[in-house]
Amino acid sequence: MNRKRWWPVLIGAAVCAALAVAPIVLSPFLVQFLINFFMVAILAESWNIIGGFTGYASFGSAGFFGVGAYTTGVLLTAGKLPFALALPAAGLVAMAFAALIGMLVLRLKGQYFAIATLGVTETTREVVYNLDITGGGSGLNLPMMHSPLPFFYLMLAILVLAVLVNLWISVSRFGYGLVAIREDEDAASALGIPTARYKTLAFALSGGLAGLAGGVFAYWITFIDPTEVFKVSWTIRMIIMAVFGGAGTVLGPLLGAAALASIFEGLSTHLETLAELCNGIIVILDNRVITKPYGRAFLRALPKCPVKIV
């Protein structure tokens, strides 16, 4: 038995065990910070599937996050369903929505694909604005849960799921196909890889994870409106974190989320404008990196995850 294959799993299990007992010793502020960190790490890992492994710079992940949030909100308020049923439904609806959109927009490449996915988010937001069942522009008020602990453990569980999905992709035939698509889609197709199916499945997995995060987020903050949950800044953050930590790796987005979430939290606490400026600068750089022909070479030159999992 190769022990080198097991030590990352053991370290991950130890970290999860430590986080599971963390709320006992941490202050409420740090518990809230960890919930936020888990959420943005889920989003970074979800974007990594389509953006990192597949090489398609999607700006539509905020749309899937919002779909998950509103699916949960509508099922809790209008449907009167328990959260235990509403949350899985949020992930499934977001996954189905992503698959449907993927079949349409994954024919595009580069900046055209990025603009199309951005348009999907904006269009979805406008649709939600004009539906009575979603509360329109007034938003939805959800039932309140006073303890943050259920959200802490739910976000942690979804993050573990997101990392495991990325780990499976990194060692599976499906994942090798995605990497081949990223490097040269025409050559991958010539080798017999079903590129359209692989891309759509990757997009659906990415959307499903983002939808689960959105579902927990909606119940956590107890009030959602289209402006909040369909913000493009959600997509911007996940792209920044994935690329900063190492897009196309398993732990890179997680490490990027840990580093940048701490920085942004500190900046937002003391000077929110500076935090937004920092976001904007990195977004401009990321846009140049991802949408230009030399983008892949630059991405490969970025620091990768120091722990290589094979």
Contacts in CASP RR format, 6 or more apart in sequence:
PFRMAT RR
TARGET T0000
AUTHOR 0000-0000-0000
METHOD contacts of the structure
MODEL  1
MNRKRWWPVLIGAAVCAALAVAPIVLSPFLVQFLINFFMVAILAESWNII
GGFTGYASFGSAGFFGVGAYTTGVLLTAGKLPFALALPAAGLVAMAFAAL
IGMLVLRLKGQYFAIATLGVTETTREVVYNLDITGGGSGLNLPMMHSPLP
FFYLMLAILVLAVLVNLWISVSRFGYGLVAIREDEDAASALGIPTARYKT
LAFALSGGLAGLAGGVFAYWITFIDPTEVFKVSWTIRMIIMAVFGGAGTV
LGPLLGAAALASIFEGLSTHLETLAELCNGIIVILDNRVITKPYGRAFLR
ALPKCPVKIV
5 310 0 8 1.000
8 307 0 8 1.000
8 309 0 8 1.000
16 156 0 8 1.000
16 160 0 8 1.000
19 34 0 8 1.000
19 156 0 8 1.000
20 153 0 8 1.000
20 156 0 8 1.000
22 30 0 8 1.000
22 31 0 8 1.000
22 34 0 8 1.000
23 31 0 8 1.000
23 149 0 8 1.000
23 152 0 8 1.000
26 34 0 8 1.000
28 148 0 8 1.000
31 148 0 8 1.000
31 149 0 8 1.000
31 152 0 8 1.000
32 148 0 8 1.000
33 261 0 8 1.000
33 265 0 8 1.000
34 152 0 8 1.000
35 148 0 8 1.000
35 151 0 8 1.000
35 152 0 8 1.000
35 155 0 8 1.000
35 220 0 8 1.000
36 261 0 8 1.000
36 265 0 8 1.000
37 257 0 8 1.000
37 258 0 8 1.000
37 261 0 8 1.000
38 152 0 8 1.000
38 155 0 8 1.000
38 156 0 8 1.000
38 158 0 8 1.000
38 159 0 8 1.000
39 155 0 8 1.000
39 213 0 8 1.000
39 214 0 8 1.000
39 216 0 8 1.000
39 217 0 8 1.000
40 237 0 8 1.000
40 238 0 8 1.000
40 241 0 8 1.000
40 257 0 8 1.000
40 261 0 8 1.000
41 159 0 8 1.000
41 162 0 8 1.000
41 241 0 8 1.000
41 253 0 8 1.000
41 254 0 8 1.000
41 257 0 8 1.000
41 258 0 8 1.000
41 261 0 8 1.000
42 155 0 8 1.000
42 158 0 8 1.000
42 159 0 8 1.000
42 162 0 8 1.000
42 209 0 8 1.000
42 210 0 8 1.000
42 212 0 8 1.000
42 213 0 8 1.000
43 61 0 8 1.000
43 65 0 8 1.000
43 209 0 8 1.000
43 210 0 8 1.000
43 213 0 8 1.000
43 234 0 8 1.000
43 237 0 8 1.000
43 238 0 8 1.000
43 241 0 8 1.000
44 237 0 8 1.000
44 238 0 8 1.000
44 241 0 8 1.000
44 242 0 8 1.000
44 253 0 8 1.000
44 254 0 8 1.000
44 256 0 8 1.000
44 257 0 8 1.000
45 159 0 8 1.000
45 162 0 8 1.000
45 163 0 8 1.000
45 165 0 8 1.000
45 166 0 8 1.000
45 209 0 8 1.000
45 242 0 8 1.000
45 253 0 8 1.000
45 254 0 8 1.000
46 61 0 8 1.000
46 64 0 8 1.000
46 162 0 8 1.000
46 205 0 8 1.000
46 206 0 8 1.000
46 207 0 8 1.000
46 208 0 8 1.000
46 209 0 8 1.000
46 210 0 8 1.000
46 213 0 8 1.000
46 238 0 8 1.000
47 58 0 8 1.000
47 61 0 8 1.000
47 206 0 8 1.000
47 210 0 8 1.000
47 235 0 8 1.000
47 238 0 8 1.000
47 239 0 8 1.000
47 242 0 8 1.000
47 253 0 8 1.000
48 166 0 8 1.000
48 242 0 8 1.000
48 247 0 8 1.000
48 248 0 8 1.000
48 249 0 8 1.000
48 252 0 8 1.000
48 253 0 8 1.000
49 165 0 8 1.000
49 166 0 8 1.000
49 169 0 8 1.000
49 178 0 8 1.000
49 202 0 8 1.000
49 205 0 8 1.000
49 206 0 8 1.000
49 209 0 8 1.000
50 56 0 8 1.000
50 58 0 8 1.000
50 199 0 8 1.000
50 202 0 8 1.000
50 203 0 8 1.000
50 206 0 8 1.000
51 57 0 8 1.000
51 58 0 8 1.000
51 206 0 8 1.000
51 242 0 8 1.000
51 247 0 8 1.000
51 248 0 8 1.000
52 182 0 8 1.000
52 242 0 8 1.000
52 247 0 8 1.000
52 248 0 8 1.000
52 299 0 8 1.000
53 166 0 8 1.000
53 169 0 8 1.000
53 170 0 8 1.000
53 175 0 8 1.000
53 178 0 8 1.000
53 179 0 8 1.000
53 182 0 8 1.000
53 202 0 8 1.000
53 248 0 8 1.000
54 178 0 8 1.000
54 181 0 8 1.000
54 182 0 8 1.000
54 198 0 8 1.000
54 199 0 8 1.000
54 202 0 8 1.000
55 181 0 8 1.000
55 182 0 8 1.000
55 296 0 8 1.000
56 106 0 8 1.000
56 109 0 8 1.000
56 110 0 8 1.000
56 113 0 8 1.000
56 199 0 8 1.000
56 203 0 8 1.000
57 110 0 8 1.000
57 113 0 8 1.000
57 114 0 8 1.000
57 239 0 8 1.000
57 290 0 8 1.000
57 291 0 8 1.000
58 113 0 8 1.000
58 114 0 8 1.000
58 117 0 8 1.000
58 203 0 8 1.000
58 206 0 8 1.000
58 235 0 8 1.000
59 114 0 8 1.000
59 115 0 8 1.000
59 117 0 8 1.000
59 118 0 8 1.000
59 121 0 8 1.000
59 232 0 8 1.000
59 235 0 8 1.000
59 239 0 8 1.000
60 117 0 8 1.000
60 118 0 8 1.000
60 119 0 8 1.000
60 120 0 8 1.000
60 121 0 8 1.000
60 235 0 8 1.000
61 206 0 8 1.000
61 207 0 8 1.000
61 210 0 8 1.000
61 234 0 8 1.000
61 235 0 8 1.000
61 238 0 8 1.000
62 121 0 8 1.000
62 229 0 8 1.000
62 230 0 8 1.000
62 231 0 8 1.000
62 232 0 8 1.000
62 233 0 8 1.000
62 234 0 8 1.000
62 235 0 8 1.000
63 120 0 8 1.000
63 121 0 8 1.000
63 124 0 8 1.000
63 125 0 8 1.000
63 210 0 8 1.000
63 230 0 8 1.000
63 235 0 8 1.000
64 94 0 8 1.000
64 97 0 8 1.000
64 98 0 8 1.000
64 206 0 8 1.000
64 207 0 8 1.000
64 208 0 8 1.000
64 210 0 8 1.000
64 211 0 8 1.000
65 94 0 8 1.000
65 210 0 8 1.000
65 211 0 8 1.000
65 213 0 8 1.000
65 214 0 8 1.000
65 217 0 8 1.000
65 229 0 8 1.000
65 230 0 8 1.000
65 234 0 8 1.000
66 94 0 8 1.000
66 124 0 8 1.000
66 211 0 8 1.000
66 214 0 8 1.000
66 229 0 8 1.000
66 230 0 8 1.000
67 90 0 8 1.000
67 93 0 8 1.000
67 94 0 8 1.000
67 97 0 8 1.000
67 124 0 8 1.000
67 211 0 8 1.000
68 90 0 8 1.000
68 91 0 8 1.000
68 93 0 8 1.000
68 94 0 8 1.000
68 210 0 8 1.000
68 211 0 8 1.000
68 212 0 8 1.000
68 214 0 8 1.000
68 215 0 8 1.000
68 218 0 8 1.000
69 90 0 8 1.000
69 211 0 8 1.000
69 214 0 8 1.000
69 215 0 8 1.000
69 217 0 8 1.000
69 218 0 8 1.000
69 224 0 8 1.000
69 229 0 8 1.000
70 128 0 8 1.000
70 134 0 8 1.000
70 140 0 8 1.000
70 218 0 8 1.000
70 224 0 8 1.000
70 229 0 8 1.000
71 86 0 8 1.000
71 89 0 8 1.000
71 90 0 8 1.000
71 91 0 8 1.000
71 93 0 8 1.000
71 94 0 8 1.000
71 211 0 8 1.000
71 215 0 8 1.000
72 83 0 8 1.000
72 86 0 8 1.000
72 87 0 8 1.000
72 89 0 8 1.000
72 90 0 8 1.000
72 142 0 8 1.000
72 214 0 8 1.000
72 215 0 8 1.000
72 216 0 8 1.000
72 218 0 8 1.000
72 219 0 8 1.000
73 86 0 8 1.000
73 140 0 8 1.000
73 142 0 8 1.000
73 215 0 8 1.000
73 218 0 8 1.000
73 219 0 8 1.000
73 224 0 8 1.000
74 133 0 8 1.000
74 134 0 8 1.000
74 140 0 8 1.000
75 81 0 8 1.000
75 85 0 8 1.000
75 86 0 8 1.000
75 89 0 8 1.000
75 90 0 8 1.000
76 83 0 8 1.000
76 86 0 8 1.000
76 142 0 8 1.000
76 143 0 8 1.000
76 219 0 8 1.000
77 140 0 8 1.000
77 141 0 8 1.000
77 142 0 8 1.000
78 133 0 8 1.000
81 89 0 8 1.000
83 219 0 8 1.000
86 215 0 8 1.000
86 219 0 8 1.000
87 154 0 8 1.000
87 212 0 8 1.000
87 215 0 8 1.000
87 216 0 8 1.000
87 219 0 8 1.000
90 211 0 8 1.000
90 212 0 8 1.000
90 214 0 8 1.000
90 215 0 8 1.000
90 218 0 8 1.000
91 207 0 8 1.000
91 208 0 8 1.000
91 209 0 8 1.000
91 211 0 8 1.000
91 212 0 8 1.000
91 215 0 8 1.000
92 208 0 8 1.000
93 211 0 8 1.000
94 207 0 8 1.000
94 208 0 8 1.000
94 210 0 8 1.000
94 211 0 8 1.000
94 212 0 8 1.000
95 204 0 8 1.000
95 205 0 8 1.000
95 207 0 8 1.000
95 208 0 8 1.000
95 211 0 8 1.000
96 204 0 8 1.000
97 207 0 8 1.000
98 203 0 8 1.000
98 204 0 8 1.000
98 206 0 8 1.000
98 207 0 8 1.000
98 208 0 8 1.000
99 200 0 8 1.000
99 201 0 8 1.000
99 203 0 8 1.000
99 204 0 8 1.000
101 117 0 8 1.000
101 120 0 8 1.000
101 203 0 8 1.000
102 199 0 8 1.000
102 200 0 8 1.000
102 203 0 8 1.000
102 204 0 8 1.000
103 196 0 8 1.000
103 200 0 8 1.000
105 113 0 8 1.000
105 116 0 8 1.000
105 117 0 8 1.000
105 120 0 8 1.000
106 113 0 8 1.000
106 196 0 8 1.000
106 199 0 8 1.000
106 200 0 8 1.000
106 203 0 8 1.000
108 116 0 8 1.000
109 185 0 8 1.000
110 290 0 8 1.000
110 291 0 8 1.000
111 291 0 8 1.000
114 287 0 8 1.000
114 290 0 8 1.000
114 291 0 8 1.000
118 232 0 8 1.000
121 230 0 8 1.000
121 232 0 8 1.000
121 235 0 8 1.000
122 230 0 8 1.000
124 230 0 8 1.000
125 226 0 8 1.000
125 227 0 8 1.000
125 230 0 8 1.000
126 226 0 8 1.000
128 134 0 8 1.000
128 136 0 8 1.000
128 226 0 8 1.000
128 230 0 8 1.000
129 136 0 8 1.000
129 137 0 8 1.000
129 226 0 8 1.000
130 136 0 8 1.000
134 140 0 8 1.000
134 226 0 8 1.000
136 225 0 8 1.000
136 226 0 8 1.000
137 225 0 8 1.000
137 226 0 8 1.000
137 227 0 8 1.000
138 225 0 8 1.000
139 223 0 8 1.000
139 224 0 8 1.000
139 225 0 8 1.000
139 226 0 8 1.000
140 218 0 8 1.000
140 223 0 8 1.000
140 224 0 8 1.000
140 225 0 8 1.000
141 222 0 8 1.000
141 223 0 8 1.000
142 218 0 8 1.000
142 219 0 8 1.000
142 222 0 8 1.000
142 223 0 8 1.000
142 224 0 8 1.000
143 219 0 8 1.000
143 222 0 8 1.000
144 222 0 8 1.000
145 151 0 8 1.000
145 219 0 8 1.000
145 222 0 8 1.000
148 220 0 8 1.000
151 216 0 8 1.000
151 219 0 8 1.000
151 220 0 8 1.000
154 216 0 8 1.000
155 213 0 8 1.000
155 216 0 8 1.000
158 209 0 8 1.000
158 212 0 8 1.000
158 213 0 8 1.000
158 216 0 8 1.000
159 254 0 8 1.000
161 209 0 8 1.000
161 212 0 8 1.000
162 209 0 8 1.000
163 250 0 8 1.000
163 251 0 8 1.000
163 254 0 8 1.000
165 205 0 8 1.000
165 209 0 8 1.000
166 250 0 8 1.000
166 253 0 8 1.000
167 250 0 8 1.000
167 309 0 8 1.000
169 175 0 8 1.000
169 178 0 8 1.000
169 202 0 8 1.000
170 249 0 8 1.000
170 250 0 8 1.000
170 309 0 8 1.000
170 310 0 8 1.000
171 309 0 8 1.000
171 310 0 8 1.000
174 198 0 8 1.000
174 201 0 8 1.000
177 188 0 8 1.000
177 193 0 8 1.000
177 198 0 8 1.000
178 198 0 8 1.000
178 199 0 8 1.000
178 202 0 8 1.000
180 187 0 8 1.000
180 188 0 8 1.000
180 191 0 8 1.000
180 193 0 8 1.000
181 188 0 8 1.000
181 193 0 8 1.000
181 195 0 8 1.000
181 198 0 8 1.000
181 199 0 8 1.000
182 296 0 8 1.000
183 296 0 8 1.000
185 195 0 8 1.000
188 195 0 8 1.000
189 195 0 8 1.000
214 229 0 8 1.000
217 229 0 8 1.000
218 224 0 8 1.000
218 229 0 8 1.000
233 279 0 8 1.000
236 279 0 8 1.000
236 280 0 8 1.000
236 283 0 8 1.000
236 286 0 8 1.000
237 260 0 8 1.000
237 264 0 8 1.000
237 279 0 8 1.000
238 253 0 8 1.000
239 283 0 8 1.000
239 286 0 8 1.000
239 290 0 8 1.000
240 260 0 8 1.000
240 279 0 8 1.000
240 282 0 8 1.000
240 283 0 8 1.000
240 286 0 8 1.000
241 253 0 8 1.000
241 256 0 8 1.000
241 257 0 8 1.000
241 260 0 8 1.000
241 261 0 8 1.000
242 248 0 8 1.000
242 252 0 8 1.000
242 253 0 8 1.000
242 256 0 8 1.000
243 286 0 8 1.000
243 289 0 8 1.000
243 290 0 8 1.000
243 299 0 8 1.000
243 302 0 8 1.000
244 256 0 8 1.000
244 259 0 8 1.000
244 260 0 8 1.000
244 282 0 8 1.000
244 302 0 8 1.000
245 252 0 8 1.000
245 253 0 8 1.000
245 255 0 8 1.000
245 256 0 8 1.000
245 259 0 8 1.000
245 302 0 8 1.000
245 303 0 8 1.000
245 304 0 8 1.000
245 305 0 8 1.000
246 252 0 8 1.000
246 253 0 8 1.000
246 255 0 8 1.000
246 256 0 8 1.000
246 299 0 8 1.000
246 302 0 8 1.000
246 303 0 8 1.000
246 304 0 8 1.000
246 305 0 8 1.000
247 253 0 8 1.000
247 299 0 8 1.000
247 302 0 8 1.000
249 304 0 8 1.000
249 305 0 8 1.000
249 308 0 8 1.000
250 305 0 8 1.000
250 309 0 8 1.000
251 305 0 8 1.000
251 307 0 8 1.000
251 309 0 8 1.000
252 304 0 8 1.000
252 305 0 8 1.000
255 305 0 8 1.000
255 306 0 8 1.000
263 278 0 8 1.000
264 275 0 8 1.000
264 278 0 8 1.000
264 279 0 8 1.000
266 275 0 8 1.000
267 274 0 8 1.000
267 275 0 8 1.000
267 278 0 8 1.000
268 275 0 8 1.000
288 295 0 8 1.000
289 295 0 8 1.000
289 298 0 8 1.000
289 299 0 8 1.000
290 299 0 8 1.000
END
